[in-house]
């Protein structure tokens, strides 16, 4: 807009660039720092002074994590819960969304109302805990999948999208003799890629990042631990002997090596980085779609 | 005679209309049975996991112990809620809730708005994109990872922050930041702002990009300085979004928060880090007082839901007034 700038404006610009660079580095540097530590020899890393590059490069920390049966198992659990949750969540939320997008559907208003109520009403921690217990879901893998399969937010996102599809699409499929389930699984879901991708990413990031259900329901069965939970258990073990409200209790001072903690943190962050370009694109889309429903 | 005939006709028609409606309803059900098969099981699933737990709210009004039949437990009315309102931990946690959420709201909003303004002022689009990409990152990373990062960075032995401060000669030995109870609110606010400000800026950037370019041209013709342009065009363009988002956030001021406080808190800073949801977990599950824990949970749900509903109503009115 401005053809020539005054010295004053140049100085302001320089300050702004500097500030932004600082902000950007402050968000990224902690990850770099951990990466450096994770790539350094353990005993050497304890001496400190590692900032930008590993001093004694090694991959043994990563080898340790992958060879450690417990952590490898946790990684597998994390991947499994993420994949299963994402697939089922997209499929079932999409199915409900399709039904609610059919204007002639007899319970359209009623079901939509109930769905929206679930966004506001929550039984709370203890009643939910007791329900899970009574259903026999404690210490099962199913507890990662079953309770959270349907989310009102995802259903509303998908319904908004389906409603914008041309009506003729479904009508002509009816004429060809297809039923609604076929129309949903063979046509609708495949032509709704943007919203499917958005919901899939939301669901995947949510599932990958969760740990509290593990803490609450599955902490007695080590075989069901997920990576985030393994990491959570490490947070305070160095600082304080027992964690508040934790079941671990006691005064056992377990020191997990600095480098292992760093390695695990990096490994848990890595999948997020891999899908990052898509995340940026579709999360923003989800936010704007979500805003539209009001 | 004729009167009777008329009334007869009337009953016949209403009767047949009713049957007609019922038969139409069943016809429709039959016609839409595939849609019903597709949706009813999902609705039942939602009812099971969202509404059945509400049944457990009875616990808060009864003297319930584990292993007992909930229906047989003795009614004690509002006793638990009365105890709750006088419970020192509860009042302390309520304070922590309100203070930390308010600090986070103010600081987070300020940084997001500032970032959006600065980003919109720069001409180099490539640089802007890189900065955005970098500042979004912590938003997607789990709170567990974020808590781990900061506990490591601020660790008293070998943490980067202490290491640098010792090197610079500012301090002689490492400070245990999370061991200073009174610093918790500030640390928590800084960490949560770090996690969310890049993402928070998106929505403000959207409102800035919605500004009519003609306004900028007009301002330039009038000889407005850069600061005046920001003050009179850019900031006012963000006000509606700012007000709307702040109103919506107020719904969470009293009851919001759990994960970050749970992960960053420890035994030393518990007085300043514990929030109401953590109290419900501690009393209910770890100390086994299901009834009292549920009462705490109900307070949280009811106050939270009421605030959210009020605030949504206000926001909706505000929005319709706006557009």
HADDOCK unambig.tbl for C-alpha pairs under 7 A between the chains (distance, minus, plus):
assign (segid A and resid 16 and name CA) (segid B and resid 118 and name CA) 6.66 0.50 0.50
assign (segid A and resid 20 and name CA) (segid B and resid 131 and name CA) 6.93 0.50 0.50
assign (segid A and resid 24 and name CA) (segid B and resid 131 and name CA) 5.43 0.50 0.50
assign (segid A and resid 24 and name CA) (segid B and resid 134 and name CA) 5.54 0.50 0.50
assign (segid A and resid 24 and name CA) (segid B and resid 135 and name CA) 5.49 0.50 0.50
assign (segid A and resid 27 and name CA) (segid B and resid 134 and name CA) 6.65 0.50 0.50
assign (segid A and resid 27 and name CA) (segid B and resid 135 and name CA) 5.78 0.50 0.50
assign (segid A and resid 27 and name CA) (segid B and resid 138 and name CA) 6.93 0.50 0.50
assign (segid A and resid 27 and name CA) (segid B and resid 194 and name CA) 6.93 0.50 0.50
assign (segid A and resid 28 and name CA) (segid B and resid 134 and name CA) 6.31 0.50 0.50
assign (segid A and resid 30 and name CA) (segid B and resid 149 and name CA) 6.91 0.50 0.50
assign (segid A and resid 46 and name CA) (segid B and resid 158 and name CA) 6.93 0.50 0.50
assign (segid A and resid 48 and name CA) (segid B and resid 158 and name CA) 6.26 0.50 0.50
assign (segid A and resid 95 and name CA) (segid B and resid 38 and name CA) 6.55 0.50 0.50
assign (segid A and resid 96 and name CA) (segid B and resid 38 and name CA) 6.83 0.50 0.50
assign (segid A and resid 96 and name CA) (segid B and resid 39 and name CA) 5.40 0.50 0.50
assign (segid A and resid 99 and name CA) (segid B and resid 35 and name CA) 5.86 0.50 0.50
assign (segid A and resid 99 and name CA) (segid B and resid 39 and name CA) 6.62 0.50 0.50
assign (segid A and resid 118 and name CA) (segid B and resid 50 and name CA) 6.25 0.50 0.50
assign (segid A and resid 120 and name CA) (segid B and resid 305 and name CA) 6.09 0.50 0.50
assign (segid A and resid 122 and name CA) (segid B and resid 50 and name CA) 6.29 0.50 0.50
assign (segid A and resid 122 and name CA) (segid B and resid 301 and name CA) 6.62 0.50 0.50
assign (segid A and resid 123 and name CA) (segid B and resid 50 and name CA) 6.80 0.50 0.50
assign (segid A and resid 123 and name CA) (segid B and resid 51 and name CA) 6.97 0.50 0.50
assign (segid A and resid 123 and name CA) (segid B and resid 53 and name CA) 4.84 0.50 0.50
assign (segid A and resid 123 and name CA) (segid B and resid 54 and name CA) 4.64 0.50 0.50
assign (segid A and resid 124 and name CA) (segid B and resid 297 and name CA) 5.52 0.50 0.50
assign (segid A and resid 124 and name CA) (segid B and resid 298 and name CA) 6.92 0.50 0.50
assign (segid A and resid 124 and name CA) (segid B and resid 301 and name CA) 6.83 0.50 0.50
assign (segid A and resid 125 and name CA) (segid B and resid 297 and name CA) 6.77 0.50 0.50
assign (segid A and resid 126 and name CA) (segid B and resid 284 and name CA) 6.62 0.50 0.50
assign (segid A and resid 126 and name CA) (segid B and resid 290 and name CA) 6.93 0.50 0.50
assign (segid A and resid 126 and name CA) (segid B and resid 294 and name CA) 5.97 0.50 0.50
assign (segid A and resid 127 and name CA) (segid B and resid 53 and name CA) 4.94 0.50 0.50
assign (segid A and resid 127 and name CA) (segid B and resid 56 and name CA) 4.87 0.50 0.50
assign (segid A and resid 127 and name CA) (segid B and resid 57 and name CA) 6.99 0.50 0.50
assign (segid A and resid 128 and name CA) (segid B and resid 53 and name CA) 5.27 0.50 0.50
assign (segid A and resid 131 and name CA) (segid B and resid 53 and name CA) 6.41 0.50 0.50
assign (segid A and resid 147 and name CA) (segid B and resid 49 and name CA) 6.30 0.50 0.50
assign (segid A and resid 180 and name CA) (segid B and resid 34 and name CA) 6.24 0.50 0.50
assign (segid A and resid 180 and name CA) (segid B and resid 35 and name CA) 6.44 0.50 0.50
assign (segid A and resid 181 and name CA) (segid B and resid 34 and name CA) 6.74 0.50 0.50
assign (segid A and resid 209 and name CA) (segid B and resid 142 and name CA) 4.95 0.50 0.50
assign (segid A and resid 228 and name CA) (segid B and resid 144 and name CA) 6.59 0.50 0.50
assign (segid A and resid 232 and name CA) (segid B and resid 144 and name CA) 5.77 0.50 0.50
assign (segid A and resid 235 and name CA) (segid B and resid 148 and name CA) 5.39 0.50 0.50
assign (segid A and resid 243 and name CA) (segid B and resid 266 and name CA) 5.93 0.50 0.50
assign (segid A and resid 243 and name CA) (segid B and resid 267 and name CA) 6.61 0.50 0.50
assign (segid A and resid 244 and name CA) (segid B and resid 266 and name CA) 5.49 0.50 0.50
assign (segid A and resid 244 and name CA) (segid B and resid 267 and name CA) 5.42 0.50 0.50
assign (segid A and resid 245 and name CA) (segid B and resid 282 and name CA) 5.54 0.50 0.50
assign (segid A and resid 245 and name CA) (segid B and resid 286 and name CA) 6.67 0.50 0.50
assign (segid A and resid 265 and name CA) (segid B and resid 145 and name CA) 5.98 0.50 0.50
assign (segid A and resid 269 and name CA) (segid B and resid 141 and name CA) 6.40 0.50 0.50
assign (segid A and resid 272 and name CA) (segid B and resid 141 and name CA) 6.94 0.50 0.50
